[in-house]
Amino acid sequence: MPRVLSESDVADFRERLCEAAERLFAEKGPEAVTMRQLAAELGVSPMTPYRYFKDKDDILAAVRASGFDRFAEALETAYAKQASARSRGAAVGQAYVDFAFTHPQAYKLMFDLNQPSHDHPELERASTRATATMSQYVRGLVNDGQLQGDPEEIGAMFWVAAHGAVSLALAGKISQDRARALIAEMNSAISRGLRPQA
C-alpha cells in the first residue's frame, strides 16, 4: 500500500520531476521523452509519476508554467527596481535576455512549443502573466510621452526583436554578445520610429 504523502512530499516530488523533465524535454524534444524515462531519471517506478501528474502533457504544461512564472518574476523584479519609464524599459529588456541565456532550456520550452493552454489553467495563467510583463513597461513609456501607439503592439515589436536575436544565439548562429548588440540596435530603431512627432 503506497504511503500517504504530505503536501510537502507532493510539492517536492513534482518539483524534482519538473526539473528532470525540463532538461530531457529541451534535450530530446517532448515527443521523444517517455514517462518511463522520466521515472528512471528520478529512480522511481514507471508508474510513480502518474501519482503526481495525469500524463506527459500535464508534466510539460507544469514545466512550461514554471518557466513562465520564473521569467515573469525576473522581469517584474527588474521593473520594480527602477524609477523612470526609460530605465524600467532598459531593465526589463536586460532581464529578458539574461533569463533566456541563463535558462535556455526553460526559454525554449516556453516559446518554441505550441501546447493548448486551455486544458492547463496554470499554464494559461503563467503565460498570461509573462505576456503582461513584456508590455507593462511600454505602457509607462507611452504614458510618459516617450512613445506613441498601442502598448500591446509596441511590446510585441520589442518581443519579436528580442526573441529573434535570442533564438539565433541559442541555436549557435550568432554569439550572445552579438545578440545583445542587435537587440539594443533594434530597440533603438523601433523607439525612434515610435517617438511622438513634434
DOVO-487037 format. One record per residue (C-alpha): residue in one letter; y, x, z negated. Coordinates in Angstrom, 3 decimals, always signed. Last residue first. Layout:
N
PT   residuo         c2         c1         c3
PT         a          Y          X          Z
...
This chain:
198
PT   residuo         c2         c1         c3
PT         a    +67.351     +6.795    +32.822
PT         q    +63.787     +6.042    +33.831
PT         p    +61.378     +5.743    +30.900
PT         r    +58.788     +8.514    +30.903
PT         l    +55.458     +7.559    +32.464
PT         g    +55.244    +10.154    +35.222
PT         r    +56.231    +12.963    +32.896
PT         s    +53.577    +11.859    +30.390
PT         i    +50.828    +11.854    +33.027
PT         a    +51.833    +15.353    +34.161
PT         s    +51.915    +16.671    +30.585
PT         n    +48.553    +15.112    +29.796
PT         m    +47.118    +16.652    +32.979
PT         e    +48.432    +20.109    +32.087
PT         a    +47.176    +19.930    +28.488
PT         i    +43.791    +18.655    +29.665
PT         l    +43.566    +21.470    +32.210
PT         a    +44.296    +24.095    +29.567
PT         r    +41.674    +22.676    +27.188
PT         a    +39.089    +22.544    +29.980
PT         r    +39.878    +26.128    +30.969
PT         d    +39.376    +27.247    +27.379
PT         q    +36.086    +25.345    +27.224
PT         s    +34.929    +27.167    +30.324
PT         i    +34.259    +25.368    +33.612
PT         k    +31.096    +24.100    +35.306
PT         g    +28.894    +24.594    +32.217
PT         a    +27.959    +20.900    +31.993
PT         l    +29.797    +20.662    +28.648
PT         a    +32.870    +22.139    +30.331
PT         l    +32.763    +19.662    +33.219
PT         s    +32.307    +16.802    +30.737
PT         v    +35.293    +17.979    +28.670
PT         a    +37.534    +18.125    +31.744
PT         g    +36.579    +14.639    +32.897
PT         h    +36.690    +13.190    +29.397
PT         a    +40.207    +14.485    +28.744
PT         a    +41.685    +13.131    +31.979
PT         v    +39.826     +9.822    +31.680
PT         w    +40.981     +9.462    +28.075
PT         f    +44.628    +10.174    +28.901
PT         m    +44.511     +7.540    +31.633
PT         a    +42.722     +5.036    +29.373
PT         g    +45.394     +5.518    +26.690
PT         i    +48.038     +4.755    +29.318
PT         e    +46.212     +1.563    +30.248
PT         e    +45.865     +0.448    +26.630
PT         p    +49.479     +1.400    +25.832
PT         d    +50.793     -0.730    +28.726
PT         g    +53.864     +0.938    +30.177
PT         q    +56.734     +3.161    +29.193
PT         l    +56.564     +6.500    +27.415
PT         q    +58.911     +8.276    +24.990
PT         g    +60.634     +5.090    +23.847
PT         d    +59.333     +5.335    +20.267
PT         n    +57.421     +2.069    +20.724
PT         v    +55.716     +3.569    +23.784
PT         l    +54.847     +6.803    +21.966
PT         g    +53.603     +4.838    +18.940
PT         r    +51.427     +2.613    +21.124
PT         v    +50.029     +5.789    +22.659
PT         y    +48.868     +6.945    +19.190
PT         q    +46.708     +3.834    +18.818
PT         s    +45.125     +4.265    +22.262
PT         m    +42.143     +6.534    +21.556
PT         t    +41.742     +5.242    +18.007
PT         a    +41.177     +1.733    +19.355
PT         t    +38.345     +2.919    +21.612
PT         a    +36.620     +4.555    +18.638
PT         r    +36.842     +1.372    +16.561
PT         t    +35.486     -0.728    +19.427
PT         s    +32.559     +1.678    +19.844
PT         a    +31.830     +1.564    +16.111
PT         r    +31.856     -2.260    +16.003
PT         e    +29.747     -2.609    +19.153
PT         l    +27.245     -0.041    +17.876
PT         e    +27.003     -1.828    +14.541
PT         p    +26.560     -5.199    +16.295
PT         h    +23.585     -3.985    +18.375
PT         d    +22.379     -6.547    +20.921
PT         h    +25.951     -6.992    +22.203
PT         s    +26.131     -3.196    +22.642
PT         p    +24.353     -3.036    +25.984
PT         q    +23.475     +0.649    +26.490
PT         n    +25.092     +2.570    +29.331
PT         l    +24.876     +6.223    +28.439
PT         d    +27.108     +9.227    +29.115
PT         f    +29.863     +8.416    +26.609
PT         m    +28.322     +8.250    +23.155
PT         l    +25.141    +10.170    +23.894
PT         k    +27.123    +12.982    +25.494
PT         y    +29.545    +13.174    +22.571
PT         a    +26.752    +13.161    +19.983
PT         q    +25.052    +16.089    +21.689
PT         p    +28.332    +17.949    +22.240
PT         h    +29.351    +17.831    +18.561
PT         t    +31.751    +20.786    +18.132
PT         f    +32.937    +20.727    +21.748
PT         a    +33.463    +16.969    +21.866
PT         f    +34.945    +16.823    +18.373
PT         d    +37.442    +19.599    +19.117
PT         v    +38.472    +17.894    +22.368
PT         y    +39.213    +14.577    +20.684
PT         a    +40.835    +16.221    +17.648
PT         q    +43.246    +18.106    +19.926
PT         g    +44.214    +14.916    +21.719
PT         v    +44.692    +13.126    +18.395
PT         a    +46.898    +15.975    +17.109
PT         a    +49.047    +16.043    +20.260
PT         g    +49.585    +12.283    +20.184
PT         r    +50.371    +12.344    +16.476
PT         s    +52.866    +15.168    +17.029
PT         r    +54.677    +13.065    +19.664
PT         a    +54.724     +9.891    +17.565
PT         s    +56.128    +11.750    +14.570
PT         a    +54.660    +12.054    +11.067
PT         q    +51.292    +13.756    +11.457
PT         k    +48.307    +13.869     +9.093
PT         a    +47.314    +10.252     +9.741
PT         y    +46.670    +10.826    +13.455
PT         a    +44.346    +13.780    +12.856
PT         t    +42.395    +11.756    +10.282
PT         e    +42.142     +8.784    +12.664
PT         l    +40.897    +11.043    +15.463
PT         a    +38.201    +12.664    +13.312
PT         e    +37.200     +9.294    +11.834
PT         a    +36.906     +7.779    +15.291
PT         f    +34.551    +10.581    +16.393
PT         r    +32.428    +10.264    +13.261
PT         d    +32.236     +6.490    +13.765
PT         f    +31.433     +6.831    +17.477
PT         g    +28.668     +9.315    +16.744
PT         s    +27.154     +7.128    +14.024
PT         a    +27.200     +4.154    +16.400
PT         r    +25.466     +6.292    +19.049
PT         v    +22.677     +7.304    +16.692
PT         a    +22.265     +3.725    +15.448
PT         a    +22.116     +2.398    +19.030
PT         l    +19.549     +5.055    +19.947
PT         i    +17.442     +4.095    +16.926
PT         d    +17.524     +0.409    +17.927
PT         d    +16.554     +1.366    +21.477
PT         k    +13.605     +3.286    +20.043
PT         d    +12.282     +0.215    +18.238
PT         k    +12.871     -2.172    +15.324
PT         f    +14.111     +0.559    +12.994
PT         y    +13.350     +1.527     +9.396
PT         r     +9.703     +0.563     +8.863
PT         y     +9.122     +1.208    +12.567
PT         p     +9.936     +4.869    +11.991
PT         t     +6.773     +5.142     +9.840
PT         m     +4.301     +4.026    +12.519
PT         p     +3.772     +7.452    +14.068
PT         s     +3.014     +8.970    +10.651
PT         v     +5.585    +11.329     +9.157
PT         g     +6.371    +14.996     +9.720
PT         l    +10.039    +14.395    +10.509
PT         e     +9.904    +15.720    +14.069
PT         a     +6.431    +14.159    +14.422
PT         a     +7.907    +10.686    +13.793
PT         l    +10.493    +11.216    +16.526
PT         q     +7.795    +12.432    +18.902
PT         r     +5.641     +9.352    +18.177
PT         m     +8.648     +7.078    +18.733
PT         t     +8.861     +8.572    +22.196
PT         v    +11.594    +10.600    +23.876
PT         a    +11.741    +10.826    +27.688
PT         e    +13.857     +7.673    +28.139
PT         p    +16.439     +8.912    +25.628
PT         g    +17.188    +12.092    +27.600
PT         k    +15.418    +15.346    +26.824
PT         e    +17.972    +17.485    +24.979
PT         a    +20.501    +14.785    +24.044
PT         f    +17.831    +12.295    +22.947
PT         l    +15.983    +15.008    +21.011
PT         r    +19.097    +16.181    +19.149
PT         e    +20.382    +12.716    +18.349
PT         a    +16.875    +11.582    +17.399
PT         a    +16.480    +14.335    +14.800
PT         e    +19.813    +13.424    +13.202
PT         c    +19.007     +9.714    +13.455
PT         l    +15.662    +10.213    +11.692
PT         r    +17.315    +12.150     +8.885
PT         e    +19.977     +9.454     +8.465
PT         r    +17.441     +6.634     +8.525
PT         f    +15.335     +8.490     +5.950
PT         d    +18.265     +8.947     +3.583
PT         a    +19.523     +5.379     +3.990
PT         v    +16.058     +3.946     +3.292
PT         d    +15.495     +6.122     +0.241
PT         s    +18.982     +5.268     -1.086
PT         e    +18.365     +1.554     -0.626
PT         s    +15.189     +2.011     -2.682
PT         l    +11.805     +2.004     -1.002
PT         v     +8.786     +0.175     -2.385
PT         r     +5.683     +2.279     -1.883
PT         p     +3.382     +1.513     +1.006
PT         m     +0.000     +0.000     +0.000
